Amino acid sequence: MPEFELLPQRLSAIMSAIESAPGPVQVVVPDAGGAESVIAAAQACGVPLSDARGAHRERAVHEVSSGLSRGYVTTSEWSFPDAGTVLTLGDVLPGRDRAREARIGALLHERWRAGVDLPALGAWPSGSRLPSASRLLPGKALADRRDIGLGEDVAACVDGRDGSFPLALRTPCADFFSAWQQVRGRTRVEAVVTAPHPSHPVMTAHLAVGIAAILSARYAGELAGNVPPPGAEEPGERVRRLAGQLRLNPALVDVSQVAGRHVLLVGLSWAEGWTMTVSGQLLLSAGARSVRPFTLSSDSRRARRR
């Protein structure tokens, strides 16, 4: 069963453990995205928890000592003297309070339908500005790979083998696009293009074709290039390499379906955004009216959920 389907049970069990604890608790989650999901679920279930990460720690101690909160949510084992119970999602067996599970599931569903915002980059690593006509529109990722639930499933997909887009993620993806209003209306997506992904070309193209069907848009093909070196790259080196490698091959992209149209550029992952930005510039140079990026995953803290 996908992690996003199991998560409401896991969080419900955490809430039950908090309710039965004799005093304040500490809930340890693997990363920041998980902390936000746990805090939101606790608030919805009437057992508020305080964000005790980093600079929030002092405020969290005050909230717990004042009775405003039942405990702390942290991303490390940093201990709180008054927390007599330490919980992790892996330590607690799934609960069976189905009403609460449904309430948590509805909350998570709304959060996941919102996706993760991807910024429109305005400057190259060198500091020089991108002309406004060469910039991508703000985009979205389906999930942050460091989030719990859907983020875990997306990370497993991106880190796994290439192949067809997983069945388990197709419904969340369709739900997301049904809620993303920016791909409709004035800048309605008219064409979909695949960004080159060196390790998952089949999956990225399969995802893009499926999205084109969801949006009733034309699938215009895939960009070519992107052969990364074996070692690490600095951002400036990556941009120079991409500028030299990426190509809009007329045999792979129907330029007539790009020119004069609003284009959705589909990739598998977004870290710093340079592959998508350089790819988008190729499409804009080919006459696209606008280019908006979508990726399956994000692992950049600049990509913020709204």
C-alpha positions as CSV (number, residue, x, y, z in Angstrom):
1,M,0.0,0.0,0.0
2,P,1.4,3.5,-0.8
3,E,2.7,5.5,2.1
4,F,0.2,8.3,1.4
5,E,-2.7,5.9,2.0
6,L,-1.1,4.6,5.2
7,L,-0.3,8.0,6.6
8,P,-3.8,8.8,8.0
9,Q,-3.6,5.6,10.1
10,R,-0.1,6.4,11.3
11,L,-1.0,9.9,12.3
12,S,-4.2,8.8,14.0
13,A,-2.2,6.4,16.1
14,I,0.1,9.3,17.1
15,M,-2.9,11.3,18.2
16,S,-4.2,8.4,20.3
17,A,-0.8,8.1,22.0
18,I,-0.7,11.8,22.7
19,E,-4.1,11.7,24.3
20,S,-3.2,8.8,26.6
21,A,0.2,10.2,27.6
22,P,0.3,11.5,31.2
23,G,2.3,14.6,30.2
24,P,3.9,16.4,27.3
25,V,5.2,14.4,24.4
26,Q,7.9,14.8,21.8
27,V,7.1,13.6,18.3
28,V,10.3,13.1,16.2
29,V,9.9,13.2,12.4
30,P,12.6,12.8,9.7
31,D,12.3,16.2,8.1
32,A,10.7,19.6,8.0
33,G,7.9,18.5,5.6
34,G,6.9,15.8,8.0
35,A,6.8,18.2,10.9
36,E,4.3,20.4,9.1
37,S,2.0,17.5,8.3
38,V,2.1,16.3,11.9
39,I,1.4,19.7,13.4
40,A,-1.5,20.3,11.0
41,A,-3.1,16.9,11.8
42,A,-2.7,17.5,15.5
43,Q,-4.4,20.8,15.3
44,A,-7.3,19.3,13.3
45,C,-7.7,16.6,15.9
46,G,-7.7,18.9,18.9
47,V,-4.3,17.8,20.3
48,P,-2.2,20.8,19.3
49,L,1.6,20.4,19.1
50,S,4.3,23.0,18.9
51,D,7.0,23.3,16.3
52,A,10.2,22.9,18.3
53,R,12.7,23.0,15.4
54,G,15.6,25.4,15.6
55,A,14.6,29.0,16.4
56,H,11.1,27.9,17.4
57,R,12.3,25.9,20.4
58,E,12.0,28.6,23.1
59,R,8.5,29.5,21.9
60,A,7.5,25.8,21.9
61,V,8.6,25.4,25.5
62,H,6.5,28.4,26.6
63,E,3.4,27.0,24.8
64,V,3.8,23.6,26.4
65,S,4.4,25.0,29.9
66,S,1.4,27.3,29.5
67,G,-0.9,24.4,28.5
68,L,-1.4,25.7,25.0
69,S,0.2,22.6,23.5
70,R,0.4,18.9,24.3
71,G,4.0,18.6,23.2
72,Y,6.8,19.2,20.7
73,V,7.5,18.3,17.1
74,T,11.2,18.0,16.2
75,T,13.4,16.7,13.5
76,S,16.0,15.4,15.8
77,E,16.4,13.6,19.1
78,W,17.1,16.8,21.0
79,S,15.5,16.2,24.3
80,F,13.0,18.3,26.3
81,P,13.1,17.6,30.1
82,D,9.3,17.8,30.5
83,A,8.6,15.4,27.6
84,G,8.1,12.0,29.3
85,T,7.0,10.3,26.0
86,V,9.0,10.3,22.8
87,L,7.1,9.1,19.7
88,T,8.0,8.5,16.0
89,L,5.8,7.5,13.2
90,G,7.6,4.2,12.9
91,D,7.1,3.3,16.5
92,V,3.4,3.5,16.6
93,L,1.1,0.8,15.1
94,P,-1.7,2.1,12.9
95,G,-4.7,3.2,14.9
96,R,-8.3,2.2,14.1
97,D,-10.2,5.4,14.9
98,R,-11.7,5.5,11.5
99,A,-13.5,8.8,11.9
100,R,-10.3,10.5,12.9
101,E,-8.4,8.7,10.1
102,A,-11.0,10.1,7.7
103,R,-10.6,13.6,9.1
104,I,-6.8,13.4,8.8
105,G,-7.0,11.9,5.4
106,A,-9.2,14.8,4.1
107,L,-6.7,17.3,5.6
108,L,-3.7,15.6,3.9
109,H,-5.6,15.4,0.6
110,E,-6.2,19.1,0.5
111,R,-2.5,19.8,1.3
112,W,-1.3,17.4,-1.4
113,R,-3.7,18.8,-4.0
114,A,-2.0,22.2,-3.4
115,G,1.4,20.8,-4.5
116,V,4.6,22.6,-3.8
117,D,5.4,26.0,-5.4
118,L,8.4,26.2,-7.7
119,P,9.9,29.7,-8.1
120,A,10.4,31.5,-11.4
121,L,14.2,32.0,-11.3
122,G,15.2,35.5,-12.1
123,A,19.0,35.3,-12.2
124,W,21.7,33.0,-13.3
125,P,24.3,31.6,-10.8
126,S,26.7,34.3,-12.0
127,G,24.2,36.9,-10.7
128,S,23.2,38.3,-14.1
129,R,19.5,38.8,-14.5
130,L,17.3,36.7,-16.9
131,P,15.3,39.0,-19.2
132,S,11.6,38.9,-18.2
133,A,10.7,37.5,-21.6
134,S,13.1,34.6,-21.0
135,R,11.7,33.5,-17.6
136,L,9.5,30.6,-16.9
137,L,6.2,31.2,-15.2
138,P,5.9,30.0,-11.6
139,G,5.4,26.2,-11.5
140,K,4.5,23.4,-9.2
141,A,5.8,20.0,-8.0
142,L,3.5,17.2,-6.9
143,A,5.3,16.8,-3.6
144,D,8.5,17.5,-1.6
145,R,10.5,14.3,-1.4
146,R,11.3,15.0,2.3
147,D,7.6,15.1,3.3
148,I,5.9,12.1,4.8
149,G,3.2,10.2,3.0
150,L,3.0,11.3,-0.6
151,G,6.6,12.7,-0.4
152,E,7.9,9.3,0.6
153,D,6.1,7.7,-2.4
154,V,7.5,10.3,-4.8
155,A,11.0,9.9,-3.5
156,A,10.8,6.1,-3.9
157,C,9.6,6.7,-7.5
158,V,12.4,9.1,-8.4
159,D,15.1,7.0,-6.7
160,G,13.9,3.7,-8.2
161,R,14.2,2.2,-11.7
162,D,13.0,3.8,-14.9
163,G,9.7,2.6,-16.3
164,S,6.1,3.4,-16.6
165,F,4.7,6.1,-14.2
166,P,3.5,4.1,-11.1
167,L,-0.2,3.3,-10.9
168,A,-0.2,4.3,-7.2
169,L,0.7,7.9,-8.0
170,R,-1.7,8.5,-10.9
171,T,-4.7,9.3,-8.8
172,P,-2.8,11.9,-6.6
173,C,-1.4,13.4,-9.8
174,A,-4.9,13.7,-11.5
175,D,-6.3,15.2,-8.3
176,F,-3.5,17.7,-8.2
177,F,-4.1,18.9,-11.8
178,S,-7.8,19.1,-11.3
179,A,-7.1,21.7,-8.6
180,W,-4.2,23.7,-10.3
181,Q,-6.1,26.7,-11.7
182,Q,-3.0,28.3,-13.3
183,V,-2.9,25.7,-16.1
184,R,-6.4,26.8,-17.1
185,G,-7.9,30.2,-17.8
186,R,-5.8,32.9,-19.4
187,T,-2.7,30.8,-19.6
188,R,-4.4,27.5,-20.3
189,V,-1.8,24.9,-21.2
190,E,-2.1,24.0,-24.9
191,A,1.0,21.8,-25.3
192,V,3.1,19.6,-23.1
193,V,6.8,18.9,-23.6
194,T,9.1,16.5,-21.7
195,A,12.3,17.9,-20.2
196,P,15.3,15.6,-20.6
197,H,16.0,13.3,-17.6
198,P,19.2,11.2,-17.9
199,S,18.2,8.4,-15.5
200,H,14.4,8.2,-16.1
201,P,13.6,9.1,-19.7
202,V,10.8,6.6,-20.1
203,M,9.0,7.6,-16.8
204,T,9.3,11.3,-17.5
205,A,7.8,10.9,-21.0
206,H,5.1,8.6,-19.8
207,L,4.2,11.2,-17.1
208,A,4.1,14.0,-19.6
209,V,1.9,12.1,-22.0
210,G,-0.6,11.3,-19.2
211,I,-0.7,15.0,-18.1
212,A,-1.4,16.1,-21.7
213,A,-4.4,13.7,-21.7
214,I,-5.6,15.1,-18.3
215,L,-5.4,18.7,-19.6
216,S,-6.8,17.9,-23.0
217,A,-3.5,19.4,-24.4
218,R,-1.3,18.3,-27.2
219,Y,1.8,16.3,-26.4
220,A,4.5,18.0,-28.5
221,G,7.5,15.7,-27.7
222,E,10.7,15.7,-25.7
223,L,13.8,17.8,-25.5
224,A,17.2,16.1,-26.0
225,G,20.5,16.3,-24.2
226,N,21.5,16.5,-20.6
227,V,24.4,14.1,-20.0
228,P,25.7,15.0,-16.5
229,P,29.4,14.3,-15.6
230,P,30.2,11.6,-13.0
231,G,31.3,14.1,-10.3
232,A,29.6,17.0,-8.6
233,E,29.0,20.3,-10.4
234,E,28.8,23.9,-9.3
235,P,25.6,25.7,-10.4
236,G,27.5,27.8,-12.9
237,E,29.2,24.8,-14.4
238,R,25.8,23.0,-14.7
239,V,24.2,25.9,-16.5
240,R,27.1,26.1,-19.0
241,R,26.9,22.4,-19.6
242,L,23.1,22.4,-20.1
243,A,23.3,25.4,-22.4
244,G,25.8,23.4,-24.6
245,Q,24.0,20.0,-24.4
246,L,20.2,20.7,-24.5
247,R,18.7,20.7,-27.9
248,L,15.2,21.2,-29.5
249,N,15.4,18.4,-32.1
250,P,12.6,18.8,-34.7
251,A,12.6,15.0,-35.0
252,L,11.6,14.8,-31.3
253,V,9.6,18.0,-30.8
254,D,6.8,19.3,-33.0
255,V,7.8,22.9,-33.0
256,S,4.5,23.9,-34.7
257,Q,2.7,22.7,-31.6
258,V,4.9,24.9,-29.4
259,A,5.0,28.2,-31.3
260,G,2.4,30.6,-30.1
261,R,1.1,28.3,-27.4
262,H,1.3,28.1,-23.6
263,V,3.5,25.2,-22.8
264,L,3.8,23.0,-19.7
265,L,7.3,21.6,-19.3
266,V,7.3,18.3,-17.4
267,G,10.3,17.0,-15.5
268,L,10.9,14.4,-12.8
269,S,12.6,16.4,-10.1
270,W,13.5,20.0,-9.2
271,A,16.5,20.8,-7.0
272,E,17.9,24.2,-8.1
273,G,15.8,24.5,-11.2
274,W,18.5,25.0,-13.8
275,T,17.6,22.1,-16.1
276,M,14.0,23.3,-16.3
277,T,15.0,26.9,-16.7
278,V,17.5,26.2,-19.6
279,S,14.9,23.8,-21.2
280,G,12.2,26.5,-20.9
281,Q,14.4,29.0,-22.7
282,L,14.7,26.7,-25.6
283,L,11.0,26.5,-25.9
284,L,10.6,30.3,-25.6
285,S,13.2,30.7,-28.3
286,A,11.1,28.4,-30.5
287,G,8.1,30.8,-30.1
288,A,6.2,29.5,-27.0
289,R,4.0,32.2,-25.6
290,S,4.9,31.0,-22.0
291,V,6.5,28.0,-20.3
292,R,5.4,26.8,-16.9
293,P,7.3,23.9,-15.2
294,F,5.9,20.9,-13.4
295,T,8.0,18.2,-11.7
296,L,7.0,15.1,-9.8
297,S,9.3,16.0,-6.9
298,S,11.0,18.9,-5.3
299,D,13.8,18.9,-2.8
300,S,14.6,22.6,-2.7
301,R,13.6,24.6,0.3
302,R,13.1,27.5,-2.1
303,A,10.1,25.6,-3.3
304,R,7.5,26.5,-0.7
305,R,4.1,25.1,-0.1
306,R,1.3,27.7,0.0
